[in-house]
Amino acid sequence: MTFNNSDTKKLLEIIKARRDVRGNRFVGAEIEKEKLDMILEAGISAPSVGYSQPWKFVVIKDNKTKENILKNFKQENDKAKEIFKDKELYTKLKLEGIKEAPINIAVLYEPKEKDVLGMTSMKKMGEYSVVCAIQNMWLMARALNIGIGWVSILDEKKVLKEIGASKDSMLIAYLCIGYVDKFYEESELKTLGWDKEKNLKDVVEYL
């Protein structure tokens, strides 16, 4: 299979248009099953070290579960806002969409009991494989005009207990997924001046 210049440009457009979506953007409309399946299919199509495919996706629609996860977030967020100097700006940020998004997905890393090819030296490669799956999901969702927000201000152990995960599982991402009223032209945090955007010359070194 080969791709043309138009395909390449479109892929780059989708990558550049991807946004981390907050709760104030979700409109609450249900996601069609076939589109959710496409997002999950993109996830399991990611590369994985030693063909280990160490991911698991827990799709959450239950409101009680969402309530408990939100309570977890609020507790952790209260701790987090004390860390940053600009507390006023931090307090204004909407950092999750747990209740607003129709679907939440907990993305887990489930380690193998046996040794995995490619992980004998770099033990984190399995977790990084799951991150590749998340990126695939994010890009597919954006191509479907569906938003994803990644919530990382959570107590991992409490989330895993809440969703009944196996004892060796690790929470890699908690995603809020749904249709949105709009996608920002630029990253919201960039627009707010939270940090400066890096370009190629900032991050590429040639040896």
C-alpha positions as CSV (number, residue, x, y, z in Angstrom):
1,M,0.0,0.0,0.0
2,T,1.3,3.4,-0.9
3,F,0.0,6.9,-0.1
4,N,0.1,10.1,-2.2
5,N,1.0,13.7,-1.3
6,S,-2.6,14.6,-0.5
7,D,-2.8,11.7,2.1
8,T,0.5,12.9,3.7
9,K,-0.7,16.5,4.0
10,K,-4.1,15.4,5.5
11,L,-2.4,13.2,8.1
12,L,-0.2,16.2,9.2
13,E,-3.3,18.4,9.3
14,I,-5.0,15.9,11.6
15,I,-1.9,15.6,13.8
16,K,-1.7,19.4,14.1
17,A,-5.4,19.8,14.8
18,R,-5.4,17.3,17.7
19,R,-6.4,19.0,21.0
20,D,-6.7,17.9,24.6
21,V,-10.4,18.6,25.2
22,R,-11.8,20.0,28.5
23,G,-15.2,19.4,30.0
24,N,-16.5,22.8,28.9
25,R,-16.3,21.8,25.3
26,F,-18.2,18.5,25.3
27,V,-21.8,18.7,24.1
28,G,-23.1,15.4,25.5
29,A,-24.2,13.8,22.2
30,E,-23.8,10.0,22.2
31,I,-21.0,8.5,20.1
32,E,-22.1,6.0,17.5
33,K,-20.9,2.5,18.2
34,E,-19.2,2.2,14.8
35,K,-17.2,5.3,15.5
36,L,-16.2,4.2,19.0
37,D,-15.2,0.9,17.5
38,M,-13.0,2.8,15.0
39,I,-11.3,4.7,17.8
40,L,-10.6,1.4,19.7
41,E,-9.5,-0.3,16.5
42,A,-7.0,2.4,16.0
43,G,-5.7,1.8,19.5
44,I,-5.1,-1.9,19.0
45,S,-3.4,-1.2,15.7
46,A,-0.5,0.6,17.5
47,P,3.0,-0.9,17.5
48,S,3.9,-2.8,20.7
49,V,7.3,-4.0,21.9
50,G,7.8,-7.7,21.2
51,Y,4.2,-7.8,19.7
52,S,3.1,-7.9,23.3
53,Q,-0.1,-5.9,22.8
54,P,-0.2,-5.1,26.6
55,W,-3.2,-2.8,26.5
56,K,-6.7,-3.1,27.9
57,F,-9.5,-0.6,27.4
58,V,-12.3,-0.2,30.0
59,V,-15.2,1.7,28.5
60,I,-17.1,3.6,31.2
61,K,-20.6,4.9,30.7
62,D,-21.9,4.3,34.2
63,N,-22.7,7.6,36.0
64,K,-21.9,6.2,39.5
65,T,-18.5,5.2,38.4
66,K,-17.9,8.6,36.8
67,E,-19.0,10.3,40.0
68,N,-16.4,8.3,42.0
69,I,-13.7,9.1,39.5
70,L,-14.6,12.8,39.6
71,K,-14.4,12.7,43.4
72,N,-10.9,11.2,43.0
73,F,-10.0,14.0,40.6
74,K,-11.2,16.8,42.9
75,Q,-9.2,15.4,45.8
76,E,-6.0,15.2,43.7
77,N,-6.6,18.5,42.1
78,D,-6.9,20.3,45.4
79,K,-3.4,19.0,46.2
80,A,-2.0,19.9,42.7
81,K,-3.1,23.6,42.8
82,E,-1.0,24.2,45.8
83,I,2.1,23.2,43.8
84,F,1.9,25.8,41.1
85,K,2.9,29.5,41.6
86,D,0.1,30.9,39.5
87,K,-2.7,29.5,41.6
88,E,-5.3,32.0,40.2
89,L,-4.8,30.8,36.6
90,Y,-4.6,27.1,37.7
91,T,-8.0,27.5,39.5
92,K,-9.6,28.9,36.4
93,L,-8.5,25.9,34.2
94,K,-11.1,23.3,33.5
95,L,-8.9,20.2,33.6
96,E,-11.4,17.3,33.1
97,G,-14.6,16.3,31.4
98,I,-15.4,13.2,33.4
99,K,-19.2,13.9,33.8
100,E,-19.6,16.0,30.6
101,A,-18.2,13.4,28.2
102,P,-20.6,10.5,27.3
103,I,-17.8,8.0,27.4
104,N,-14.7,7.6,29.6
105,I,-12.1,5.0,28.8
106,A,-9.5,3.8,31.3
107,V,-6.5,2.6,29.3
108,L,-4.5,0.0,31.2
109,Y,-1.1,-1.6,30.8
110,E,-1.3,-5.3,31.7
111,P,2.2,-6.9,32.0
112,K,3.0,-10.3,30.7
113,E,4.0,-13.0,33.2
114,K,6.8,-14.2,30.8
115,D,9.8,-12.2,29.4
116,V,8.9,-10.0,26.5
117,L,11.2,-9.5,23.5
118,G,12.6,-5.9,23.6
119,M,11.9,-5.4,27.3
120,T,14.8,-7.3,28.9
121,S,16.8,-4.0,29.3
122,M,14.2,-1.2,29.0
123,K,11.5,-2.3,31.3
124,K,9.2,0.6,30.5
125,M,8.8,-0.3,26.8
126,G,5.5,-2.0,27.5
127,E,4.0,1.1,29.0
128,Y,5.3,3.2,26.1
129,S,3.5,0.8,23.8
130,V,0.2,1.6,25.5
131,V,1.0,5.3,25.0
132,C,1.3,4.6,21.2
133,A,-2.2,3.1,21.3
134,I,-3.5,6.2,23.1
135,Q,-2.0,8.5,20.4
136,N,-3.6,6.4,17.7
137,M,-7.0,6.7,19.4
138,W,-6.6,10.5,19.8
139,L,-5.8,11.0,16.1
140,M,-8.6,8.7,14.9
141,A,-11.0,10.6,17.2
142,R,-9.9,13.9,15.7
143,A,-10.3,12.6,12.2
144,L,-13.9,11.7,13.2
145,N,-14.4,15.2,14.7
146,I,-14.7,13.7,18.2
147,G,-12.8,15.2,21.1
148,I,-10.6,13.4,23.7
149,G,-9.3,14.8,27.0
150,W,-6.6,13.0,28.9
151,V,-7.1,13.3,32.7
152,S,-3.9,12.6,34.6
153,I,-4.7,14.3,38.0
154,L,-6.0,11.1,39.6
155,D,-5.0,8.6,42.3
156,E,-4.1,5.6,40.1
157,K,-4.7,3.0,42.8
158,K,-8.2,4.3,43.5
159,V,-9.1,4.3,39.8
160,L,-7.9,0.8,39.4
161,K,-9.9,-0.4,42.4
162,E,-13.0,1.5,41.1
163,I,-13.0,-0.2,37.8
164,G,-12.1,-3.7,39.2
165,A,-8.7,-4.0,37.4
166,S,-6.4,-6.9,37.9
167,K,-3.8,-6.5,40.6
168,D,-0.9,-6.1,38.2
169,S,-2.6,-3.5,35.9
170,M,-1.3,0.0,35.6
171,L,-3.4,3.0,34.7
172,I,-1.7,4.7,31.7
173,A,-4.5,7.1,30.7
174,Y,-8.0,8.1,31.7
175,L,-9.7,9.5,28.6
176,C,-12.9,11.6,28.3
177,I,-14.4,11.1,24.8
178,G,-17.3,12.9,23.1
179,Y,-18.5,15.4,20.5
180,V,-17.5,19.0,21.1
181,D,-18.9,22.4,20.3
182,K,-15.5,23.4,18.8
183,F,-11.9,22.6,18.6
184,Y,-9.5,25.4,19.5
185,E,-7.2,26.7,16.7
186,E,-4.3,26.5,19.2
187,S,-3.6,24.5,22.3
188,E,-5.6,26.1,25.2
189,L,-2.6,26.1,27.5
190,K,-0.5,27.8,24.8
191,T,-3.2,30.5,24.3
192,L,-3.2,31.1,28.1
193,G,0.5,31.5,28.1
194,W,1.1,28.4,30.4
195,D,4.3,27.6,28.6
196,K,6.1,28.5,25.4
197,E,5.8,26.3,22.3
198,K,9.0,24.6,21.1
199,N,10.0,24.3,17.5
200,L,12.3,21.9,15.6
201,K,15.5,23.9,16.4
202,D,14.7,23.7,20.1
203,V,14.5,19.9,20.2
204,V,16.5,18.4,17.4
205,E,20.2,17.7,17.7
206,Y,22.4,16.1,14.9
207,L,25.5,14.0,15.7
